[in-house]
């Protein structure tokens, strides 16, 4: 039987309209138990049942896959100090249930684009007016959506991976148009690494999966490419990969990139979005979409001291993207709002 959370001086609900487990849900399931460990009373609404419910005995969890269900669950909680919404639908639920929870409304902006689809964006503009704090996950997102508070995500600090790593180039991301997985495949087809015993490993799922597999066949590289689909626990893959390749040209943050950094795994990334904030301007970056530049970095991996680069990335993660430090800063946002009553 799950233990009830300890009573705290801040009652918080993290809400997302979802029955899945991707980057946002993973973020919530990572931060919520840490807030509870700091004495907060935390409830999570939304997310995939098994993964969210198993996150921590300190956090209560309620399913909600529609906006109506999110709103209903919020009203059942009574008075709250903070309602922290993730994504537009959760923001709508947080606003319309204000007479019940009477809490400060916080939102995290996870994408570098306006709320909603193009046809509804004008109607959704007022949502931002009702949010007392809008947190952007990167400077890149903050600039795109005009948010004043930037609080980069944090990840758990792990032990660095082995010094002798698998000869794998790992791509771990959703297989959607904006992620440019095709750039990774085209770069791989032109790389000499295949001749040196390396393989390309692709972990993820999405609407372009079949199209990308066909491109792989058309390029004649199927024998050197491994498709893993969705991976529940990517830690082993990230820690043992020879390099993580992140080709997305406008990544809002790049949680997988920072998780790789925590393992001291070298990262090659497109020089766009938040990659400059995560791996840094002196990281192994290539112009977005530039297959030839990506190939040059891939082919030069073993000559560029990848172990030293990986160690530098891990030090950067510990300094800038630690989940404990992130939680402390987030709690300070809550406490500042809570004391305004």
Secondary structure, DSSP 8 states (H G I E B T S, - for coil): --------S-EEEEEE-BSS-SHHHHHHHHHHHHHHHTT-EEEEE-S-HHHHHTS-TTSEEE-B-SHHHHHHHHHHT-S-SEEEEESHHHHHHHHHTHHHH--EEEEEE-SSS-SS-GGGHHHHHHHHHT-SEEEESSHHHHHHHT-SEE----B-------SS--SEEEEES--SGGG-HHHHHHHHHH-SGGGGT-EEEEE---TTHHHHHHHHHHTT-GGGEEEEE--S--HHHHHH-SEEEE--TT-SS-HHHHHHHHTT--EEEESSTTHHHHT-TTSEEE-TT-HHHHHHHHHTGGGS-HHHHHHHHHHHHHHH-BHHHHHHHHHHHHHHHHTT-
